[in-house]
Amino acid sequence: MLKKIRGQINAILASGDMPTRRPELKAHYESNVSGLYVIGDLAGAPVIKLAMAQGVDVIEHIAEKPDAKSGDPGVYDVLIAGAGAAGLNAALAAQERGLRALVLEKNKMANTIEDFPDGKWVYAEPDASPPKGKLWLDGARKEDLIARWRQIVLENRLEIRTEEGLASLEKQRGGFVVRSAKGEYRARRVILATGQRGNPRKLGVNGEEREGVYHRLYSPRYYHHKEILVVGGGNSAVEAALVLAEQNRVRLSYRGSELARIFKDNERKLDEAVAQKRIELILNSNVKEFSGKTATMEIDRGGHRETRAVPCDYAFVLIGAELPVKFLKSLGIRMENEWNGSLLRAAALALATLLGLWLFGGHAGDAAGIPFSAAPPVAGALMAAGALGALLALGWRGDRFAWLGVSFLAWYTIYGVKSPGAGAEFWPFRHWGFHLLSFFGRPATFWYTVLYTVLMTGFGIRALKRWGIDRRDKFQIWRYVSLLGFQWIFFFLIPEFLFQWAVKYQWVGAQLAGDPQFAGQAWRSYGLIYAWPLFFYSFFYDPHKIWIVWGIFLAFVLIPLFALFHGKRYCSWICGCGGLAETFGDRWRHLAPKGRASIRWEWMNVAILIFAAAVTLAMLVKDAVAWLRAPAMFGLDTYHLYADIWLVGILPVTLYPFLGGKVWCRYWCPLAKLMHLFSAAYTRLGVSRFRIVANDKCIGCQECTRNCQVGIDVMSYALKQQPLDNATSSCIGCGICVSACPMDVLSFGPAAGAKLVHIQPATAP
């Protein structure tokens, strides 16, 4: 049972993984191994121009360090593994900055581009950004591009050793000892620019290693009048099948029921080739063996399986590339979302911390009459400090479960002590936690709001720089300015200061300021922007009629109207809950749960919306229907405990660093679901003004999907040029997928003949 529960928890925690994981990197592309950097394809540079820019950027960072130059002729300042776009540009930049660099390449220079089919055009996207560094890049055939690069390498006399890959490295004081199959080198710093395309994924079946079975297509014009099998369902496989079908009999085998991730133009060409019987498409098929001139496949015929042998002079298995995880881990590099450590140990230490705090605060009355309550407070403090210190120490050593424990303790404490009133705090803080964190004449609730605003501001400025300023993206600049503005004005200054001043100085008029029903409820000013059911208490606890009228207008007039034009963009432009997710949670947005299972989990906010509506209705009619009074109060208390504290506070913020920032918004927020229902209905009626559209330039790099905080497979929409809206997804309109796309594929609108919002692309300074 325990093993099953642990497996389910691990599955949830790993749900943010992309099909291809990346190394865990800090600022300036540095891995967890100090002095070891990762750039290029491995670091998420999906196009050549961006890989080149990373090569320059990492050298500029290294060159600024006081110990950038070793001063020892036997030690290279920088050793670069990989002679592709990123590695070559890094070597050129290092030479320009006076750093001594060595490049090791296990194959040929620019091997990935060398492996392109003959005559393939290499694009210099994105057009808006000029190439960075000395390496030449412009739209050209692969042969012309490689010729120019070779000329640049010769002219600059770069020290490059091909057919000599990095085998291992050893971290030593002052640098690294790097070993290859041909020698040993010492380097101050190491840059890994090996990419992943040199590691083709394999089927793992008998005969796959025989002559005639290949994992790359080099010269398709070489093959004439042959029986050819292409295995794969991506663009590379489809394009290979199309070009081979010009002079051969081609079969395309794919394990799925449809080719869901191919370009629209490729889909059209494939349909034509299948209709003309130039290609036989065999779906739901798996190759089991290659033998002689035959390939044996198992085909699922919708309930029964059949075995089929097809003639096969040559086979091309084009099913993508494998990340060299084993190699990376041999170098000491950690991968993203790598769950090391022990869940049980982390839980035990977290519980020990809370027990220590219970003993520490037991003298305040909560532990009266309970064993161990007589223990001196210092014993509890030492126990709590020791357990928390152990969690922190384990975390620093790479125990991710320990960090989960630390995060839970932090947010359980923050939300557990901020409930005002003696004994209202959570165990073990009852009777002392709220008082402890109420200082300078202000209650703990005020300091919670201060902390919330400070967190949003600090991380918001960082996110604004990342997505807005650095990319010169006006949309993101205004979005983060909006989030911070609403937080400061409507969720901090008004409820904590301006409301009281408005009453004191009668800014709202003498009559309203003198009405105790209005003047004594500053907390209701949160309802100026937070609509029901997010601000669940709009109509409870004796509200003044002005709050009732505004609450109805906001929830049932303004919000539906807003959803008509902007979908769920309230979540990413206005809401304080969404604001914390978009700022504090931005660092981990790529860890948002993905896949069909994670989408199915979204039923939970439907349940909470229904529960919120039921409790609200019961509360409104309880005075007229006597038997509803007890259930209504029970429902209210239940909603307050689980929705208002656990689901909006403790659990989602605890999980921000592990499941991205939109846990509450995506899975539990009833207002988000209400807006989703409105927007989806408008879309189906054909009147919605909100959607994201794609052009035909998608390269399948997955940057859009990776950075979606609500786990949408945006790339599948882009590949098919299918509009992304709230009828088919839980999109919140944050626009990060638009900003992250290196090919300017995505944009908002056009809907009803007009663009809703224009994203300003980055331009050269």
Secondary structure by P-SEA (a helix, b strand, c coil): caaaaaaaaaaaaacccccccccccccccccccccccccccccccccaaaaaaaaaaaaaaaaacccccccccccccbbbccccaaaaaaaaaaaaabbbbbbbbcccccccccccccbbbbbccccccccccccccccccaaaaaaaaaaaaaaaccccccccccccccccccccccccccbbbbbcbbbbccccccccccccccccccccccccccccccccccbbbbbcccaaaaaaaaaaacccbbbbbbcccccccccaaaaaaaaaaaaaccbbbbcccccccccccbbbbbbbcccbbbbbbbbbcbbbbccccccaaaaaaaacccccccccccaaaaaaaaaaaaaaaaaaacccccccccccccccaaaaaaaaaaaaaaaaaaaaaccaaaaaaaaaaaaaaaaacccccccccccccccccccccccccccaaaaaaaaaaaaaaaaaaaaaaacccccccaaaaaaaaaaaaaaacccccccccaaaaaaaacccccccccccccccccccccccccccccccccccccccaaaaaaaaaaaccaaaaaaacccccccccccaaaaaaacccccccccccccaaaaaacaaaaaaaaaaaaaaaaaaaccccccaaaaaaaaaaaaaaccccccccccccccccccccccccccccaaaaaaaaaaaaaaaacccccbbbbccccccccccccccccccaaaaaaaaccccccccccccccccccccccccccccccccccccbbbbccccc
